[in-house]
């Protein structure tokens, strides 16, 4: 199986999905220091140092992957605002 860097997350001890992250989910604040949250079930757990490092790598890869898309979306929104006389 070819696991992408942004999918190489720690496994949740509650549901067994590889979805552990430090990123905020659905507008909630990021988990407390040393804690991971499961994107699949919302469970939070005190993570090992290895899990925190794994999550940090996956989170950074995910954010890096999204960056070009966000730049394009922002450019499109700015162009729309310019054409319609609106503001962002």
N, C-alpha and C positions, 0 to 999 in steps of 0.2 A: 504494500500500500504506500502510495506517495503522499506523505503528510506535508502540507505547506507550512512554512514557518509560523504564520498567523493562526494555524489550527493546532499547533503543538502546545496545548494548554495542559495544566495539571488536571488530574482526574478528581472529580467531586466524590468525596467519601459517602455522600448521601444517595445520589442517583447513578453514579458510575460513569457519567459522561465526562469527556475531556473538555471541560468548559470553564475552568478556574481562571478568574481575571481580577485585576485590581481596578479596572475601568468602571466608571459609574454606569448603571443600567437604568434605562427608562427614566432619566431625570433624577434618580436618587444619587446621593453623595457616594463617593468612592468608599470602599470598606475601610475600616480602621487599620492602622499600621499593623503589619504582620498577619493580616486577614485576607483571605480570598473569597470571592463570591462566585457561585455557579451561574453562568448565563442560562442554563437549561431550567434549573429548579429554584434558584434564588438562595440556596443554602449557603451559609457562611461558615468558614472554619479557620482555626489557627493553623497557618501554613508553616511547613518546614522552610529552611533557607533555600534548599534546592527547588521547592515548589515556587517560592517567591521569585527566584531567578528565572525559572522556566516561564512563569506568567509574564514577567517583565519583558522577556525576549518576544513572546507571542504578541503581547499588547503593542510593543514598539513596531513589530512587523505589520500588524493590522493598521495602525495609525499611518505608517509610511505608505501602505497600499492605498489607503483612502485619500491621501493628500492630493494626488493629481486630479482625482474626481472632484474634490472640494474646490480646487482652484478653478476647474472648468465650470462648475455650478455657479461659483461666485461671479465669474466673468459673464456668464449668461444672464444672471440676475442684474448685474450692473448694466449690461447692454439693454435689457428690457426696461429698466428704470430710465435710462437715458432716452430711449425711443418714445416712451410714454410720458415723459416729463415728471415722473414720480421720483421718489427717493427710497433708499433701502433702510 
